[in-house]
Amino acid sequence: MGWLIGPTLASFVAAFIVVKIFDHVFSGVTGNLASVARAGLFVGTWTAVTARAGMRGFDQKVRRLRAGTANAIKAFSTEKL
């Protein structure tokens, strides 16, 4: 469960900052469209940060798999049959 806390907190902070910037830039805008845009920015930012954090872990596992495969191929190619 600890692997989920870091990306969740980072996603929340990033989404909160994006919404605060939106509120600052469009401070005079009110209404349904502004509310929908604010919610969309929050969800979109949260999703993007969480997906990137998940891809980072996936990329690391793929690199280890490729290194292991390269080592196995190297070991088989140097072995005399």
Secondary structure by P-SEA (a helix, b strand, c coil): caaaaaaaaaaaaaaaaaaaaaaaaacccccaaaaaaaaaaaaaaaaaaaaaaaaaaaaaaaaaaaaaaaaaaaaaaaccc
